[in-house]
Amino acid sequence: HASAVLEPSASAPQALMHACSITSTARVSVRAPHARALRRSSLMQVAAQSAAQDSTDFVPGNSNSRQVHVYEESEEYSRFDVLEEYHVNFPASYAYDPQSKVAAPGRYRVTLPKGYDTKRAEPYSCVVCVPGEAGFGPRDGKASLSASIAKTKWNDECQVILVEVAFNTPTWLNDSATSNHESYLMKVVLPHFRAAHNVGSMSLLGYGTGGYGALTTLLRYPLTFDRVVAADAPVLAGYKSIEREWGAEPLERGARWGSFDVAFPNDSDYAPYAAGHLVEDPWTLEQLNSHPRARVALLPGNKTRAELEEFAEHLADCGVAHDVLAGFEADDIGREGAWIAAAVKWLSQ
């Protein structure tokens, strides 16, 4: 196998100091006495000279740096830029991509099938692997999700490219006030990956929170991705209770999914990624049922058996064609296990 860990090229852009304080000073000086306005005008000139002379690269999440990065007017503004001062715990390995202007929260790894030909007339199918935990897994990724698939020889036999994304935290593949994983996948990883490889259709495979993210990514981008296997995916997200007519009833779940509160700090952050509501959208429903085969497969594990069964009923009520890959309800779904062979077999149908 040809396997490599790739990172989009990222050179940290220059930072301009004191931009916010300059703007604030300018507003106050209009109402200040003339002498005070002159002093503040002088301070503004000093601040501007300091910013122009400063050559320190901007480091996302550097809590010791009070610099504020400002883009040129001709550049597209990204809302993630304003989040950086809050990301004080970013690892040193974080980069900043000058093209997409989003903080880089991870890397990706590509596994090519045997005999891969960059000039083959028919592009290769691809499976985007999304693990539920942070990183590529133990033993330097030797037990990663894509490595487990490669051990089955499925990608060689079916001539499929595997690309696994590894984020800094357990991912839900969402954007919110605290996360830019969806944007990083769609705006950085996939364009970079597709530009370097002979890729055609793309499917998604994930488990745990990564399975939920894979599911909602297909539902949000049904024209970009072909099919999805969501294994042991917490479709009830981070909810701990359910509202009944007689009041709130505690939910009995196989895991607490504590990363939900980090990924979705506000209710409004979760609304665009609520799988139950996404499948009710008429346009999304039309796209999901536009193929002769089911595009969604659910694989219940020991953490989400009950809720995935209910979600399968919801899909049926909405008229969404889907399959349920049974037989793993008692299994602890992770980067390795028998469930992987069943998942990739379904993808190759």
ChimeraX attribute file (.defattr): number of C-alpha atoms within 10 A of each C-alpha:
attribute: neighborCount
match mode: 1-to-1
recipient: residues
	/A:1	14
	/A:2	10
	/A:3	13
	/A:4	12
	/A:5	12
	/A:6	13
	/A:7	16
	/A:8	18
	/A:9	13
	/A:10	15
	/A:11	13
	/A:12	17
	/A:13	17
	/A:14	19
	/A:15	20
	/A:16	23
	/A:17	23
	/A:18	18
	/A:19	17
	/A:20	12
	/A:21	11
	/A:22	17
	/A:23	11
	/A:24	11
	/A:25	15
	/A:26	14
	/A:27	10
	/A:28	12
	/A:29	17
	/A:30	11
	/A:31	10
	/A:32	12
	/A:33	9
	/A:34	11
	/A:35	10
	/A:36	14
	/A:37	17
	/A:38	13
	/A:39	11
	/A:40	18
	/A:41	16
	/A:42	12
	/A:43	14
	/A:44	19
	/A:45	12
	/A:46	12
	/A:47	18
	/A:48	17
	/A:49	12
	/A:50	14
	/A:51	18
	/A:52	13
	/A:53	11
	/A:54	13
	/A:55	11
	/A:56	15
	/A:57	14
	/A:58	19
	/A:59	23
	/A:60	26
	/A:61	20
	/A:62	18
	/A:63	15
	/A:64	9
	/A:65	13
	/A:66	12
	/A:67	21
	/A:68	18
	/A:69	19
	/A:70	17
	/A:71	16
	/A:72	7
	/A:73	7
	/A:74	6
	/A:75	10
	/A:76	11
	/A:77	14
	/A:78	12
	/A:79	12
	/A:80	17
	/A:81	17
	/A:82	12
	/A:83	18
	/A:84	20
	/A:85	17
	/A:86	14
	/A:87	15
	/A:88	13
	/A:89	10
	/A:90	19
	/A:91	13
	/A:92	10
	/A:93	10
	/A:94	17
	/A:95	21
	/A:96	21
	/A:97	18
	/A:98	13
	/A:99	14
	/A:100	15
	/A:101	22
	/A:102	24
	/A:103	27
	/A:104	26
	/A:105	20
	/A:106	21
	/A:107	21
	/A:108	22
	/A:109	22
	/A:110	21
	/A:111	22
	/A:112	22
	/A:113	22
	/A:114	15
	/A:115	10
	/A:116	17
	/A:117	14
	/A:118	12
	/A:119	9
	/A:120	9
	/A:121	8
	/A:122	10
	/A:123	15
	/A:124	21
	/A:125	19
	/A:126	25
	/A:127	24
	/A:128	23
	/A:129	26
	/A:130	32
	/A:131	30
	/A:132	27
	/A:133	20
	/A:134	16
	/A:135	21
	/A:136	25
	/A:137	16
	/A:138	10
	/A:139	8
	/A:140	9
	/A:141	15
	/A:142	12
	/A:143	15
	/A:144	23
	/A:145	27
	/A:146	29
	/A:147	20
	/A:148	17
	/A:149	22
	/A:150	18
	/A:151	11
	/A:152	13
	/A:153	15
	/A:154	16
	/A:155	24
	/A:156	18
	/A:157	10
	/A:158	13
	/A:159	17
	/A:160	22
	/A:161	25
	/A:162	24
	/A:163	26
	/A:164	25
	/A:165	24
	/A:166	24
	/A:167	23
	/A:168	18
	/A:169	17
	/A:170	22
	/A:171	30
	/A:172	29
	/A:173	27
	/A:174	24
	/A:175	19
	/A:176	19
	/A:177	16
	/A:178	19
	/A:179	23
	/A:180	21
	/A:181	26
	/A:182	18
	/A:183	18
	/A:184	24
	/A:185	21
	/A:186	15
	/A:187	15
	/A:188	20
	/A:189	21
	/A:190	16
	/A:191	12
	/A:192	16
	/A:193	18
	/A:194	12
	/A:195	9
	/A:196	10
	/A:197	17
	/A:198	19
	/A:199	17
	/A:200	12
	/A:201	13
	/A:202	20
	/A:203	20
	/A:204	26
	/A:205	28
	/A:206	29
	/A:207	29
	/A:208	28
	/A:209	27
	/A:210	28
	/A:211	30
	/A:212	30
	/A:213	30
	/A:214	32
	/A:215	29
	/A:216	25
	/A:217	22
	/A:218	22
	/A:219	25
	/A:220	17
	/A:221	13
	/A:222	18
	/A:223	11
	/A:224	14
	/A:225	20
	/A:226	21
	/A:227	24
	/A:228	29
	/A:229	31
	/A:230	30
	/A:231	32
	/A:232	30
	/A:233	29
	/A:234	29
	/A:235	23
	/A:236	21
	/A:237	22
	/A:238	17
	/A:239	16
	/A:240	14
	/A:241	14
	/A:242	11
	/A:243	10
	/A:244	8
	/A:245	6
	/A:246	6
	/A:247	9
	/A:248	11
	/A:249	12
	/A:250	11
	/A:251	13
	/A:252	13
	/A:253	18
	/A:254	13
	/A:255	12
	/A:256	14
	/A:257	17
	/A:258	12
	/A:259	17
	/A:260	18
	/A:261	15
	/A:262	15
	/A:263	24
	/A:264	22
	/A:265	15
	/A:266	13
	/A:267	9
	/A:268	10
	/A:269	16
	/A:270	19
	/A:271	12
	/A:272	15
	/A:273	23
	/A:274	16
	/A:275	21
	/A:276	15
	/A:277	10
	/A:278	17
	/A:279	21
	/A:280	16
	/A:281	12
	/A:282	11
	/A:283	11
	/A:284	19
	/A:285	19
	/A:286	14
	/A:287	15
	/A:288	25
	/A:289	15
	/A:290	12
	/A:291	11
	/A:292	8
	/A:293	13
	/A:294	17
	/A:295	23
	/A:296	22
	/A:297	22
	/A:298	24
	/A:299	26
	/A:300	29
	/A:301	26
	/A:302	16
	/A:303	22
	/A:304	22
	/A:305	22
	/A:306	15
	/A:307	20
	/A:308	23
	/A:309	15
	/A:310	13
	/A:311	17
	/A:312	18
	/A:313	13
	/A:314	15
	/A:315	18
	/A:316	12
	/A:317	10
	/A:318	15
	/A:319	15
	/A:320	22
	/A:321	19
	/A:322	18
	/A:323	16
	/A:324	16
	/A:325	19
	/A:326	13
	/A:327	13
	/A:328	19
	/A:329	17
	/A:330	11
	/A:331	15
	/A:332	15
	/A:333	23
	/A:334	20
	/A:335	24
	/A:336	16
	/A:337	15
	/A:338	13
	/A:339	22
	/A:340	23
	/A:341	16
	/A:342	16
	/A:343	21
	/A:344	18
	/A:345	11
	/A:346	16
	/A:347	18
	/A:348	11
	/A:349	6
